[in-house]
Amino acid sequence: MRRLLENGLSLKTQIISLILLFAVLSFCARLVVSINTTKEYMQDQMGSHAQDTATSLGLSIAPYLDETNHIIAETMISAIFDAGYYASIELKDNTGKVLISRSNPTTIATVPTWFMKYFPLLAPTRESQVHNGWQYAGAIFVTSHLGVSYQKLWQHSVDNFYATLITLLILLSLSILILQAVLKPLKKIAHQAKLVTQKQFTICDEQPFTQELRAVTQATNNMVRNLQKTFAALTQQTQRLTAQAYIDELTKLGNRRAFENHYLARCRDVTIDAPLTLFLITLPSLNYMNSTVNYQSGDCYIHEVKKLIEETFYHVSDCKIFRISGGSFIVTSPLEHGMLNDIKAQLIKLFSQQCKNNYQSGFANFSFQTIYAPTELSSVLSDLDTAATFSTKTNNNSSDCSAYSVKQWKTIIHSILEAGDISYTVQPILNTSNSQPYYFEVFAKFNNQNRALNNSHLFAMAERLGLTVELDKQLIRTFTMIKTLYPERLFALNLSHGSIYDTDFLAWLKLYADTNPCIKHNLLFEISETALLHNVEAAAKSICLFRSLGISVCIEHFGTSLTSFKYLQGLDIEYVKLDGSFVQDLTDNVQSQFFINTVNTICHGFGIKVISCLIEDAKTLNILHQLGCDGLQGRAVQAPTQITEERASYSFNFPPNTLNLLN
């Protein structure tokens, strides 16, 4: 009933229900009226028939009332009575004495008792005087038997019931067919409106015959066309802005500005457990090729290097590639350099093979550095450039975090899957409209022997071992125990790339949600834009499944792909979370402000809420609020706080100083 009240009834169901109600009431009323009319007719017929019999019999037996002919009168009465139409016949003399009496029991076996109870017939008694000459000799009394009348009334009622029912069913079938034909266009309009809420703009080409529905269809189509035009215009505008500000024109990779924003966003959270590795790839023969051959050959040289870099780092999760100057590429990865030995070996092999192809100063050089603490970008680039010049590596403050072998990693991951040793911190997203949290993002920390593991290393090895999906399952299982303590709070879990497209995970999630209904309410999955763009069509199907289970979806790191936002069409998502790189220089970068404002306009047109993260100061927070962002996240709002299975261990209230920032 609660679900019915929430979802409502379709117009078709309501109209059909109303028609059925009227039809049933009409059917019942018509049947009752028909039975009562027939009953009255039967009652009158019995009375008339009894009177005729009494009159006829009185005249017939009048000459035979003396004692000598009494037997003749009795024979005549018996002959009439034996026909079975009468309950009793009595002949009385002028003093009231019964001379002749015949009676028949009123048992009726062929008619249901309930029918006789609700539609009773009264046995009429009629009399006729008997005269001997001119003298009054007595009277004859005839009472009709109800059996025949009840049988006729019952048979008539049954026949009338079936005839009326067949007529009703035929009329109902015709009504439903006509109703379906009339409402079919309305159903298409409703489906079209639903698709619009799911960011799919479809035009209904079929025009309804009904005048009012045709007007609604045309108005809806015009609205959808306007939305398409607005979305296309804003998308093109955003693409031009992005291309000018953040994309290298030749390679279509992120440029130096995009790299600097990305580095600033990542560098603030760098620790020994969450390092950042940078690769600098330089092209030593580019200047020679441009000056002695032609610039077109130089461009082909750059494209060849770009292709090799993309192929080499294709399977490295969460890595980003930038072209920061004419002959310099930067690749960032959240993995420590020790986890990238295969990548380094592959780069050396590929670059060595290309050196044979007439590159005067060599095909390409590279250097790398892993940082374990916030470091000035100029210092990192200087070290990388020096190392690349001499084709050597640099790695300051090296750590031994990646010193586990593949076998050890496998043991560690299986231990986590069995023991579920995971700790959680949560960070709220502030709703700018009411100063309440939209939801709480959950950060999981996997532990091994009381020591926190590097999540990037863990998932990189899990992906290599084919255990990423199992880690996500374990993450959901263990967090369910905490979720049950806070059923009214919306929590967000990060879903890995592999799980989005894994049919086994999707089937498991559906079954797990059925047995643990608490995750069907107030749970959200955050999916990275890079993972989603790997296969938008397949991701859209997974998102539809999540939504059918009651799980919301947010695209995080939105904008990092530097591609068109057209892929948003058809994705039934509720939130997008801007990548932190767009926030870092927001106070001084008008282009970033314009970009965020445009994203807000596009997403709000789709009914999608926009969230900004990595907000570190009050000034940035206020700018984002003024630009129209729906949700804000970062240390300026509230730092991540540990949450456990102790219900009283976490406060869901914002500090007073946070709320004052929005006033």
Backbone hydrogen bonds, N-H to C=O, Kabsch-Sander energy under -0.5 kcal/mol:
donor,donor_aa,acceptor,acceptor_aa,energy
5,L,1,M,-2.3
6,E,2,R,-2.0
7,N,3,R,-2.7
8,G,4,L,-2.5
14,Q,10,S,-2.3
15,I,11,L,-2.6
16,I,12,K,-2.7
17,S,13,T,-2.4
18,L,14,Q,-2.2
19,I,15,I,-2.8
20,L,16,I,-2.8
21,L,17,S,-2.3
22,F,18,L,-2.5
23,A,19,I,-2.7
24,V,20,L,-2.9
25,L,21,L,-2.5
26,S,22,F,-2.8
27,F,23,A,-2.8
28,C,24,V,-2.8
29,A,25,L,-2.7
30,R,26,S,-2.8
31,L,27,F,-2.3
32,V,28,C,-2.5
33,V,29,A,-2.7
34,S,30,R,-2.3
35,I,31,L,-2.5
36,N,32,V,-2.7
37,T,33,V,-2.4
38,T,34,S,-2.3
39,K,35,I,-2.6
40,E,36,N,-2.4
41,Y,37,T,-2.0
42,M,38,T,-2.7
43,Q,39,K,-2.5
44,D,40,E,-2.3
45,Q,41,Y,-2.4
46,M,42,M,-2.6
47,G,43,Q,-2.0
48,S,44,D,-2.6
49,H,45,Q,-2.9
50,A,46,M,-2.5
51,Q,47,G,-2.1
52,D,48,S,-2.4
53,T,49,H,-2.2
54,A,50,A,-2.5
55,T,51,Q,-2.5
56,S,52,D,-2.6
57,L,53,T,-2.7
58,G,54,A,-2.3
59,L,55,T,-1.9
60,S,56,S,-1.8
61,I,57,L,-2.1
62,A,58,G,-0.7
64,Y,61,I,-1.7
65,L,62,A,-0.8
69,N,66,D,-0.6
70,H,67,E,-0.6
72,I,69,N,-0.9
73,A,69,N,-1.5
74,E,70,H,-2.2
75,T,71,I,-2.0
76,M,72,I,-2.2
77,I,73,A,-2.3
78,S,74,E,-2.5
79,A,75,T,-2.1
80,I,76,M,-1.8
81,F,77,I,-2.6
82,D,78,S,-2.7
83,A,80,I,-1.1
84,G,81,F,-1.9
87,A,143,T,-2.5
88,S,143,T,-1.5
89,I,102,R,-2.6
90,E,141,F,-2.4
91,L,100,I,-3.1
92,K,90,E,-0.5
92,K,139,A,-3.0
93,D,97,K,-2.5
94,N,137,A,-1.0
96,G,93,D,-1.7
99,L,91,L,-4.0
99,L,97,K,-0.6
100,I,91,L,-1.4
102,R,89,I,-2.5
104,N,87,A,-3.4
116,M,112,P,-1.5
117,K,113,T,-1.9
118,Y,114,W,-2.2
119,F,115,F,-2.0
123,A,121,L,-0.5
126,R,142,V,-3.0
128,S,140,I,-2.0
130,V,138,G,-3.0
132,N,135,Q,-2.8
133,G,131,H,-0.8
134,W,132,N,-0.5
135,Q,132,N,-1.6
137,A,130,V,-2.4
137,A,135,Q,-0.6
138,G,130,V,-1.4
139,A,92,K,-2.3
140,I,128,S,-2.6
141,F,90,E,-3.1
142,V,126,R,-3.4
143,T,88,S,-2.8
144,S,124,P,-2.1
145,H,85,Y,-2.7
149,S,145,H,-0.5
150,Y,146,L,-3.0
151,Q,147,G,-2.4
152,K,148,V,-2.4
153,L,149,S,-2.8
154,W,150,Y,-3.0
155,Q,151,Q,-2.5
156,H,152,K,-2.4
157,S,153,L,-2.2
158,V,154,W,-2.5
159,D,155,Q,-2.5
160,N,156,H,-2.6
161,F,157,S,-2.5
162,Y,158,V,-2.2
163,A,159,D,-2.2
164,T,160,N,-2.6
165,L,161,F,-2.6
166,I,162,Y,-2.6
167,T,163,A,-2.1
168,L,164,T,-2.6
169,L,165,L,-2.8
170,I,166,I,-2.3
171,L,167,T,-2.4
172,L,168,L,-2.8
173,S,169,L,-2.6
174,L,170,I,-2.3
175,S,171,L,-2.5
176,I,172,L,-2.9
177,L,173,S,-2.4
178,I,174,L,-2.5
179,L,175,S,-2.8
180,Q,176,I,-2.9
181,A,177,L,-2.1
182,V,178,I,-2.2
183,L,179,L,-3.0
184,K,180,Q,-1.6
187,K,183,L,-2.4
188,K,184,K,-1.9
189,I,185,P,-2.2
190,A,186,L,-2.5
191,H,187,K,-2.4
192,Q,188,K,-2.6
193,A,189,I,-2.5
194,K,190,A,-2.2
195,L,191,H,-2.4
196,V,192,Q,-1.8
197,T,193,A,-1.8
198,Q,194,K,-1.0
199,K,196,V,-1.8
200,Q,195,L,-3.2
201,F,199,K,-0.5
202,T,200,Q,-0.9
205,D,203,I,-0.8
214,R,210,T,-2.1
215,A,211,Q,-1.8
216,V,212,E,-2.0
217,T,213,L,-2.6
218,Q,214,R,-2.3
219,A,215,A,-2.2
220,T,216,V,-2.6
221,N,217,T,-2.6
222,N,218,Q,-2.2
223,M,219,A,-2.1
224,V,220,T,-2.5
225,R,221,N,-2.6
226,N,222,N,-2.3
227,L,223,M,-2.3
228,Q,224,V,-2.5
229,K,225,R,-2.5
230,T,226,N,-2.7
231,F,227,L,-2.8
232,A,228,Q,-2.8
233,A,229,K,-2.6
234,L,230,T,-2.6
235,T,231,F,-2.7
236,Q,232,A,-2.4
237,Q,233,A,-2.2
238,T,234,L,-2.5
239,Q,235,T,-2.6
240,R,236,Q,-2.4
241,L,237,Q,-2.2
242,T,238,T,-3.0
243,A,239,Q,-2.8
244,Q,240,R,-2.3
245,A,241,L,-2.3
246,Y,242,T,-3.2
247,I,242,T,-0.9
247,I,243,A,-0.7
248,D,253,L,-3.7
252,K,248,D,-2.1
254,G,321,I,-1.0
255,N,246,Y,-2.2
259,F,255,N,-2.3
260,E,256,R,-3.0
261,N,257,R,-2.4
262,H,258,A,-2.3
263,Y,259,F,-3.1
264,L,260,E,-2.5
265,A,261,N,-2.1
266,R,262,H,-2.2
267,C,263,Y,-3.2
268,R,264,L,-1.0
269,D,266,R,-1.1
270,V,267,C,-1.4
271,T,274,A,-1.3
276,L,371,I,-1.9
277,T,333,S,-3.1
278,L,369,Q,-2.8
279,F,331,V,-2.8
280,L,367,S,-2.7
281,I,279,F,-0.6
281,I,329,F,-2.7
282,T,280,L,-0.5
282,T,365,N,-2.6
283,L,327,G,-2.0
285,S,362,G,-0.5
286,L,283,L,-1.4
289,M,285,S,-2.1
290,N,286,L,-2.5
291,S,287,N,-2.1
292,T,288,Y,-2.6
293,V,289,M,-1.7
294,N,289,M,-1.0
298,G,294,N,-1.5
299,D,295,Y,-2.4
300,C,296,Q,-2.1
301,Y,297,S,-2.2
302,I,298,G,-2.2
303,H,299,D,-2.5
304,E,300,C,-2.2
305,V,301,Y,-2.0
306,K,302,I,-2.6
307,K,303,H,-2.4
308,L,304,E,-2.0
309,I,305,V,-2.5
310,E,306,K,-2.6
311,E,307,K,-2.2
312,T,308,L,-2.1
313,F,309,I,-2.5
314,Y,311,E,-0.5
316,V,313,F,-1.4
317,S,315,H,-0.7
319,C,316,V,-1.0
320,K,332,T,-1.9
322,F,330,I,-2.9
323,R,254,G,-2.5
324,I,322,F,-0.6
324,I,328,S,-1.1
325,S,328,S,-1.3
328,S,325,S,-1.1
329,F,281,I,-3.0
330,I,322,F,-2.7
331,V,279,F,-2.3
332,T,320,K,-2.5
333,S,277,T,-2.2
339,M,336,E,-2.0
340,L,337,H,-1.6
341,N,338,G,-0.7
344,K,340,L,-2.3
345,A,341,N,-2.5
346,Q,342,D,-2.1
347,L,343,I,-2.4
348,I,344,K,-2.3
349,K,345,A,-2.1
350,L,346,Q,-2.6
351,F,347,L,-2.8
352,S,348,I,-2.0
353,Q,349,K,-2.0
354,Q,350,L,-1.7
355,C,351,F,-1.0
356,K,353,Q,-0.9
357,N,354,Q,-2.0
358,N,356,K,-0.5
359,Y,355,C,-0.6
360,Q,358,N,-0.8
362,G,359,Y,-1.6
365,N,282,T,-2.2
367,S,280,L,-1.9
369,Q,278,L,-2.1
371,I,276,L,-2.9
371,I,369,Q,-0.5
380,V,376,E,-1.9
381,L,377,L,-2.8
382,S,378,S,-2.0
383,D,379,S,-2.1
384,L,380,V,-2.4
385,D,381,L,-2.7
386,T,382,S,-2.2
387,A,383,D,-2.3
388,A,384,L,-2.7
389,T,385,D,-2.0
390,F,386,T,-1.3
391,S,388,A,-0.9
392,T,387,A,-3.2
394,T,368,F,-1.6
398,S,395,N,-0.6
403,A,400,D,-1.5
409,W,405,S,-2.6
410,K,406,V,-2.3
411,T,407,K,-2.0
412,I,408,Q,-2.7
413,I,409,W,-2.8
414,H,410,K,-2.2
415,S,411,T,-2.0
416,I,412,I,-2.1
417,L,413,I,-2.3
418,E,414,H,-1.7
419,A,415,S,-3.0
420,G,416,I,-2.5
422,I,420,G,-1.8
423,S,445,K,-2.6
424,Y,643,I,-0.6
425,T,443,F,-2.1
426,V,641,T,-3.0
427,Q,441,E,-2.1
429,I,439,Y,-2.3
430,L,428,P,-0.6
430,L,632,L,-3.1
431,N,436,Q,-3.0
432,T,430,L,-0.7
432,T,630,D,-2.4
434,N,431,N,-0.5
435,S,431,N,-1.9
438,Y,429,I,-3.2
439,Y,429,I,-0.5
440,F,490,L,-2.5
441,E,427,Q,-2.6
441,E,439,Y,-0.5
442,V,492,A,-2.9
443,F,425,T,-3.5
444,A,442,V,-0.6
445,K,423,S,-2.7
447,N,421,D,-2.4
448,N,451,R,-2.7
451,R,448,N,-0.7
453,L,446,F,-3.0
455,N,453,L,-0.6
458,L,454,N,-2.9
459,F,455,N,-2.8
460,A,456,S,-1.9
461,M,457,H,-2.4
462,A,458,L,-2.4
463,E,459,F,-2.4
464,R,460,A,-1.7
465,L,461,M,-2.1
466,G,462,A,-0.6
466,G,463,E,-0.6
467,L,462,A,-3.7
468,T,462,A,-0.7
471,L,467,L,-1.9
472,D,468,T,-2.1
473,K,469,V,-2.3
474,Q,470,E,-2.4
475,L,471,L,-2.4
476,I,472,D,-2.2
477,R,473,K,-2.6
478,T,474,Q,-2.6
479,F,475,L,-1.9
480,T,476,I,-1.6
481,M,477,R,-0.8
481,M,478,T,-0.6
482,I,478,T,-0.6
482,I,479,F,-0.5
483,K,479,F,-2.8
484,T,480,T,-2.1
485,L,482,I,-1.2
486,Y,482,I,-0.7
486,Y,483,K,-1.0
489,R,486,Y,-1.5
491,F,489,R,-0.6
491,F,522,N,-1.7
492,A,440,F,-2.6
493,L,524,L,-2.7
495,L,526,E,-2.4
500,I,496,S,-1.1
500,I,497,H,-0.6
501,Y,497,H,-0.8
501,Y,498,G,-0.6
502,D,499,S,-0.7
503,T,501,Y,-0.7
506,L,502,D,-2.1
507,A,503,T,-2.3
508,W,504,D,-2.4
509,L,505,F,-2.9
510,K,506,L,-1.9
511,L,507,A,-2.0
512,Y,508,W,-3.1
513,A,509,L,-2.6
514,D,510,K,-1.4
515,T,511,L,-1.5
516,N,512,Y,-1.7
519,I,516,N,-1.9
520,K,517,P,-1.6
521,H,518,C,-0.9
524,L,491,F,-2.2
525,F,552,S,-2.5
526,E,493,L,-2.7
527,I,525,F,-0.6
527,I,554,C,-2.9
529,E,556,E,-1.9
532,L,528,S,-2.1
533,L,529,E,-2.4
534,H,530,T,-0.6
534,H,531,A,-0.7
535,N,532,L,-1.1
539,A,535,N,-2.6
540,A,536,V,-2.4
541,K,537,E,-1.4
542,S,538,A,-1.9
543,I,539,A,-2.6
544,C,540,A,-2.0
545,L,541,K,-1.8
546,F,542,S,-2.4
547,R,543,I,-2.7
548,S,544,C,-2.1
549,L,545,L,-1.3
549,L,546,F,-0.5
550,G,547,R,-1.4
551,I,546,F,-2.7
552,S,523,L,-2.2
552,S,550,G,-0.5
554,C,525,F,-2.5
555,I,575,Y,-1.9
556,E,527,I,-2.2
556,E,554,C,-0.7
558,F,577,K,-2.9
560,T,557,H,-1.7
562,L,559,G,-0.9
567,Y,564,S,-0.6
568,L,565,F,-2.0
569,Q,566,K,-1.9
570,G,199,K,-1.3
571,L,568,L,-2.0
572,D,570,G,-0.7
573,I,571,L,-1.9
574,E,553,V,-2.2
575,Y,553,V,-1.6
576,V,609,K,-2.2
577,K,555,I,-3.6
578,L,576,V,-0.6
578,L,611,I,-2.8
579,D,558,F,-2.2
582,F,579,D,-1.8
583,V,580,G,-1.4
584,Q,580,G,-1.0
586,L,583,V,-1.4
588,D,585,D,-0.9
589,N,585,D,-1.4
590,V,588,D,-0.8
593,Q,589,N,-1.6
594,F,590,V,-2.5
595,F,591,Q,-2.6
596,I,592,S,-2.5
597,N,593,Q,-2.3
598,T,594,F,-2.3
599,V,595,F,-2.4
600,N,596,I,-2.4
601,T,597,N,-2.0
602,I,598,T,-2.6
603,C,599,V,-2.8
604,H,600,N,-2.6
605,G,601,T,-1.5
606,F,602,I,-1.0
606,F,603,C,-0.6
607,G,603,C,-0.6
607,G,604,H,-0.7
608,I,603,C,-3.3
609,K,574,E,-2.6
611,I,576,V,-2.7
612,S,631,G,-2.4
613,C,578,L,-0.5
615,I,633,Q,-1.8
616,E,614,L,-0.6
621,L,617,D,-1.8
622,N,618,A,-2.3
623,I,619,K,-2.0
624,L,620,T,-2.4
625,H,621,L,-2.0
626,Q,622,N,-2.3
627,L,623,I,-2.0
628,G,624,L,-0.5
628,G,625,H,-0.9
629,C,624,L,-2.1
630,D,610,V,-1.6
631,G,610,V,-2.1
632,L,430,L,-1.6
633,Q,612,S,-2.1
636,A,615,I,-2.7
637,V,634,G,-1.3
638,Q,634,G,-2.7
641,T,426,V,-2.5
643,I,424,Y,-2.2
647,R,645,E,-0.8
649,S,646,E,-2.1
650,Y,647,R,-0.6
658,T,655,P,-1.1
659,L,655,P,-1.3
660,N,656,P,-1.6
661,L,657,N,-0.8
661,L,658,T,-0.9
662,L,659,L,-1.0
663,N,660,N,-1.0
